[in-house]
Amino acid sequence: MKKHAKLLGLFMLLGLFTQVEVMAQVPTSMNPSGTGDRQFKQDTVYSIRPIREDDKMYQIAVWRRIDLREKFNQPLYGAGDSKSNGIMANIYKAIVEENALEVFEDEEFKKPLSIAEFQNKFWMAANGDSIFMKNLYYLDFREDFLFDKHHSQTKFDIKYLEIVMPSETNANAGQKTVAFIRFKDFYNHFQDHPEAKWINFQNASKDLGYDQAFDLRLFRSVVRKYANKDNALIVDMVDLNHPNPELQAFLDALEFEYKLLDWENALWEW
């Protein structure tokens, strides 16, 4: 009789432990401490503030371009003719003089560039002529537009920056990619370098670090591409017979922006 009681107690104890284990396996979106294979699945390589994959209700990759010559982007472009205090000059300094940022040849980040290779690509046009800092005025980046269901927020998760030499600067031989930089590396580096600033030309007391400027999205950018089955740029989707394909591509990019706004707005309509 005592043996049966002991066995019954043992089975009840095992059942209790099993129940606790099952109850602990809750969705990670509801309980961050829940167990499961997706508990820690998040992008810690490129993202500044990683979001659990399980919390992403919607996500689309978007490629954008910041034209530093635009009036809204002048605080990033820098002051004076040389633009020696602009974002391009500060990125160059961080890579070449401080050796603080890794640069890559490809967007998969599998082909690192040496400092000498980077310098050559940064300063030399296709015809062998050297260029000026102010003539590197395109800064592209790739980000994910997503909805974080855990916090009920739409977010922009920037993955990397791409330094692009415009075709006009590149001896009209087509635009050239100079290098790719992980956004996380860029962000963390310039958090500790207050001399590199988004410049407020109207109020010097309100200059901001690049980390703050990107957090607040104090720039104007144009969508060049979004995730699609053909992996095509927006301009490549325009009809070949269109009389002004660049203008149409710009209008299509604006239309895509409005679709994102409409999508976000529609979230709260029901």
C-alpha positions as CSV (number, residue, x, y, z in Angstrom):
1,M,0.0,0.0,0.0
2,K,2.8,2.3,0.9
3,K,4.6,1.5,-2.4
4,H,1.4,2.4,-4.3
5,A,1.2,5.7,-2.5
6,K,4.8,6.5,-3.3
7,L,4.3,5.6,-7.0
8,L,1.2,7.8,-7.1
9,G,3.0,10.7,-5.5
10,L,5.9,10.3,-8.0
11,F,3.6,10.3,-11.0
12,M,1.8,13.4,-9.7
13,L,5.1,15.2,-9.2
14,L,6.2,14.3,-12.7
15,G,2.9,15.5,-14.1
16,L,3.3,18.8,-12.2
17,F,6.8,19.4,-13.7
18,T,5.4,18.5,-17.2
19,Q,2.6,21.0,-16.8
20,V,4.9,23.8,-15.7
21,E,7.1,23.1,-18.7
22,V,4.2,23.2,-21.1
23,M,2.8,26.4,-19.6
24,A,6.1,28.1,-19.9
25,Q,6.2,27.6,-23.6
26,V,4.1,30.7,-24.4
27,P,4.4,33.0,-27.5
28,T,7.4,35.2,-27.0
29,S,5.4,38.2,-28.2
30,M,3.3,37.8,-25.0
31,N,6.0,36.9,-22.7
32,P,9.7,37.7,-23.5
33,S,10.8,35.0,-21.0
34,G,8.8,32.3,-22.8
35,T,10.8,29.4,-24.2
36,G,10.9,28.3,-27.9
37,D,13.2,28.2,-30.9
38,R,12.3,31.8,-31.9
39,Q,12.8,33.3,-28.5
40,F,16.1,35.0,-29.4
41,K,15.8,35.1,-33.2
42,Q,16.6,38.7,-34.1
43,D,19.0,40.7,-36.2
44,T,21.9,41.6,-33.9
45,V,24.3,42.2,-36.8
46,Y,22.8,45.2,-38.6
47,S,19.9,46.5,-36.4
48,I,20.4,49.1,-33.8
49,R,17.4,48.0,-31.8
50,P,16.7,44.4,-32.8
51,I,13.1,43.2,-32.9
52,R,12.1,39.6,-32.4
53,E,11.1,38.0,-35.7
54,D,8.1,36.6,-33.9
55,D,6.9,40.2,-33.3
56,K,7.0,41.4,-36.9
57,M,3.4,41.4,-38.3
58,Y,4.4,43.1,-41.5
59,Q,7.8,43.8,-43.2
60,I,9.0,45.1,-46.5
61,A,12.6,46.0,-47.6
62,V,13.0,49.5,-49.0
63,W,16.1,51.0,-50.6
64,R,16.4,54.9,-50.3
65,R,18.7,57.6,-51.5
66,I,19.6,60.8,-49.7
67,D,20.8,63.5,-52.1
68,L,22.9,65.7,-49.8
69,R,22.6,68.7,-52.2
70,E,18.9,69.1,-51.4
71,K,18.1,72.0,-49.1
72,F,16.6,69.7,-46.4
73,N,19.8,67.6,-46.4
74,Q,22.3,70.5,-46.1
75,P,22.8,69.9,-42.4
76,L,24.3,66.5,-43.4
77,Y,26.2,67.8,-46.4
78,G,28.3,70.2,-44.4
79,A,29.3,73.9,-44.6
80,G,31.5,75.7,-47.1
81,D,32.7,74.7,-50.5
82,S,34.9,71.7,-49.3
83,K,32.2,70.1,-47.1
84,S,35.0,69.0,-44.8
85,N,32.6,68.9,-41.9
86,G,29.9,66.9,-43.7
87,I,28.8,63.3,-43.3
88,M,31.0,62.0,-46.1
89,A,34.1,63.6,-44.7
90,N,33.4,62.2,-41.3
91,I,32.7,58.7,-42.6
92,Y,36.0,58.9,-44.6
93,K,37.9,60.0,-41.4
94,A,36.3,57.2,-39.4
95,I,37.4,54.6,-41.9
96,V,40.8,55.8,-43.0
97,E,42.2,57.9,-40.1
98,E,40.6,56.1,-37.2
99,N,40.2,52.6,-38.7
100,A,36.9,52.4,-36.8
101,L,34.5,51.2,-39.5
102,E,34.6,48.1,-41.6
103,V,33.8,48.6,-45.3
104,F,32.7,46.1,-47.9
105,E,32.4,45.8,-51.6
106,D,29.1,44.0,-51.6
107,E,25.7,44.3,-49.8
108,E,26.0,40.7,-48.6
109,F,29.1,41.9,-46.6
110,K,31.2,39.0,-47.8
111,K,34.0,41.0,-49.5
112,P,35.8,43.4,-47.2
113,L,37.7,46.3,-48.7
114,S,41.2,47.3,-47.5
115,I,41.7,50.9,-46.6
116,A,43.9,51.4,-49.8
117,E,41.1,49.9,-52.0
118,F,38.5,52.1,-50.3
119,Q,40.6,55.2,-50.8
120,N,41.1,54.4,-54.5
121,K,37.4,53.9,-55.0
122,F,36.5,57.0,-52.9
123,W,38.8,59.5,-54.7
124,M,39.1,58.2,-58.3
125,A,36.6,58.5,-61.2
126,A,36.4,56.0,-64.0
127,N,38.8,58.1,-66.2
128,G,41.4,58.2,-63.5
129,D,40.8,61.8,-62.4
130,S,40.7,62.6,-58.7
131,I,37.4,64.1,-57.3
132,F,36.4,66.4,-54.6
133,M,34.6,65.5,-51.4
134,K,31.6,67.7,-52.3
135,N,31.1,65.6,-55.4
136,L,30.1,62.6,-53.4
137,Y,26.6,63.7,-52.6
138,Y,24.6,60.4,-52.7
139,L,24.2,58.4,-49.6
140,D,22.0,55.3,-50.1
141,F,20.6,53.0,-47.4
142,R,18.5,49.9,-47.1
143,E,15.9,49.5,-44.4
144,D,12.9,47.4,-43.4
145,F,9.6,49.1,-43.0
146,L,7.8,46.9,-40.4
147,F,5.0,46.7,-37.9
148,D,6.0,45.6,-34.4
149,K,2.9,43.9,-33.1
150,H,4.3,43.6,-29.6
151,H,4.5,47.4,-29.2
152,S,1.8,48.3,-31.8
153,Q,4.2,50.5,-33.7
154,T,5.4,50.9,-37.3
155,K,9.2,51.2,-37.4
156,F,12.1,51.8,-39.7
157,D,15.0,49.4,-39.2
158,I,18.0,50.6,-41.2
159,K,20.4,47.8,-42.2
160,Y,23.3,49.4,-44.1
161,L,24.6,52.5,-45.8
162,E,26.0,52.6,-49.3
163,I,28.3,55.4,-50.5
164,V,27.6,56.1,-54.1
165,M,29.6,58.1,-56.6
166,P,27.2,59.8,-59.0
167,S,27.6,59.3,-62.7
168,E,28.5,62.9,-63.3
169,T,31.3,62.6,-60.8
170,N,32.3,59.3,-62.2
171,A,33.2,60.8,-65.6
172,N,29.6,60.1,-66.8
173,A,30.4,56.4,-66.9
174,G,27.5,55.5,-64.7
175,Q,27.2,55.6,-60.9
176,K,29.6,53.6,-58.9
177,T,29.3,52.0,-55.5
178,V,32.2,53.0,-53.3
179,A,31.5,50.9,-50.3
180,F,28.9,49.4,-48.0
181,I,28.9,50.0,-44.2
182,R,26.8,48.3,-41.5
183,F,24.5,50.9,-40.1
184,K,25.0,49.5,-36.6
185,D,28.7,50.2,-36.8
186,F,28.1,53.7,-38.2
187,Y,25.5,54.5,-35.5
188,N,27.6,53.2,-32.5
189,H,30.8,55.0,-33.7
190,F,29.2,58.4,-34.1
191,Q,27.5,58.2,-30.7
192,D,30.9,58.8,-29.3
193,H,32.0,61.5,-31.7
194,P,30.1,64.6,-30.9
195,E,32.3,66.7,-33.3
196,A,30.6,64.9,-36.2
197,K,27.2,66.7,-36.4
198,W,24.0,67.3,-38.2
199,I,24.5,71.0,-38.4
200,N,21.7,73.4,-37.5
201,F,22.6,76.5,-39.5
202,Q,19.9,78.6,-37.7
203,N,20.8,77.6,-34.2
204,A,24.2,76.1,-33.3
205,S,23.0,75.1,-29.9
206,K,20.7,72.6,-31.5
207,D,23.3,70.7,-33.6
208,L,22.8,66.9,-33.3
209,G,24.9,63.8,-33.6
210,Y,24.4,61.6,-36.6
211,D,22.8,58.9,-34.3
212,Q,20.1,61.4,-33.2
213,A,19.6,62.8,-36.7
214,F,18.9,59.3,-38.0
215,D,16.7,58.4,-35.1
216,L,14.6,61.5,-35.8
217,R,14.9,61.0,-39.6
218,L,16.1,64.5,-40.2
219,F,16.7,63.9,-43.8
220,R,14.8,63.7,-47.0
221,S,15.1,60.5,-49.1
222,V,13.7,59.1,-52.2
223,V,12.7,55.4,-52.6
224,R,14.8,53.8,-55.4
225,K,13.6,50.2,-54.9
226,Y,11.3,48.1,-52.8
227,A,11.1,44.3,-52.5
228,N,9.6,42.9,-55.7
229,K,9.7,39.6,-57.6
230,D,12.1,41.0,-60.2
231,N,14.4,42.7,-57.7
232,A,14.1,45.7,-60.0
233,L,14.7,49.4,-59.4
234,I,11.6,51.6,-59.6
235,V,13.1,53.3,-62.7
236,D,13.5,49.9,-64.4
237,M,9.7,49.3,-63.9
238,V,8.8,52.3,-66.0
239,D,7.7,51.6,-69.6
240,L,10.7,51.9,-72.0
241,N,8.6,54.1,-74.3
242,H,7.8,56.7,-71.6
243,P,9.0,60.2,-72.7
244,N,10.4,61.0,-69.2
245,P,11.2,57.8,-67.3
246,E,13.1,59.6,-64.5
247,L,10.1,61.8,-63.7
248,Q,7.8,58.8,-63.8
249,A,10.1,56.9,-61.5
250,F,10.0,59.8,-59.0
251,L,6.2,59.8,-59.1
252,D,6.0,56.1,-58.7
253,A,8.3,56.4,-55.7
254,L,6.0,58.9,-54.1
255,E,3.0,56.6,-54.8
256,F,4.8,53.9,-53.0
257,E,5.4,56.2,-50.0
258,Y,1.7,57.1,-49.9
259,K,0.8,53.4,-50.0
260,L,3.0,52.8,-46.8
261,L,1.2,55.8,-45.2
262,D,-2.2,54.4,-46.2
263,W,-1.3,50.9,-44.9
264,E,-0.3,52.4,-41.5
265,N,-3.4,54.6,-41.3
266,A,-5.6,51.6,-42.1
267,L,-4.3,49.7,-39.1
268,W,-6.3,51.9,-36.8
269,E,-9.5,52.2,-38.8
270,W,-11.0,48.9,-37.6
